Amino acid sequence: VQLQASGGGLVQAGAPLRLSCAASGRPIRSYAMGWFRQAPGVEREFVATINWSGSETDYADSVKGRFTISRDNAKNTVYLQMNSLEPEDTAVYYCAARTGPAPRASQYEYEFWGQGTLVTVSS
């Protein structure tokens, strides 16, 4: 499966932004999906994950209550709604897919990765 992340940009602190991850090649209903991010000089970190049906999600503590992951299997797309953005959220955001239904927080569980989309939050 190929993944294409989009929706990044420059926003002010407190603003919302929605990222999209469009999949091609195979239906994403076969995969649990995740969002990760990497800031300059920092290791890539977990943001959010969702199971194949959308009924189960998990979030990093730093984004819990502000970010929402969702998916539309009919559109073969996963979303990350980000609200109340903070400068600390500035990073390149990556979507990823893992074979199997269960969501996972470890990046090492994911076989397929998109190219990343840059989110910059100004103070």
Disulfide bonds with the S-S distance in Angstrom:
Cys21-Cys95 2.12
